[in-house]
Amino acid sequence: MSKEELALIMRALSFAAQKHRDQRRKDPEASPYINHPIALADLLVNEAGVTDVEVIAAALLHDTIEDTETTAAELDEVFGPRIRSIVEEVTDNTQLAKADRKRLQIEHAPHLSREARQVKLSDKICNLRDVAQSPPREWNLGRRQAYCDWAKQVIDGLRGHSLVLESLFDEAYASRPEE
Ligand code: ZN
């Protein structure tokens, strides 16, 4: 990895940490939110062998537009058009109702770029692992199972491009919560 690439990764990590600084995860420990983007980047590098630094940076930034006041224009200015566009591809329209957002993720999955598929896969793998290992306290078994089945519908729409990530997803889905 070049000095410039390492600098980009650290810039994305610092930017995301700053943007998510007041947010917590929904797990029982209310972990710092930044742990989630870090988990995606860690998975991409250390489990899937992804070496595209812009994909790794986009993974670190993937929830900034959706969950903080960050704008696409801001990402474009700081990180350039390719990272901005990957993040935009994996961003839900938060103006819509939850059910519509969930349906649109399934509908949009087959149209995602290869880079966005990698980020989407790592997001769903991390979320499935969290749902199995440390789900929000108020999520009963039915809700946990419904989440896993919806995530599988999204991923089934984007298969065929990232075989290592797809098999990691299948492993996580096979370990989904059951009675
Ligand atoms: Zn996420």
Residues whose N, C-alpha, C, O or C-beta is under 5 A from the ligand:
A	BS01	ZN	D63 D123
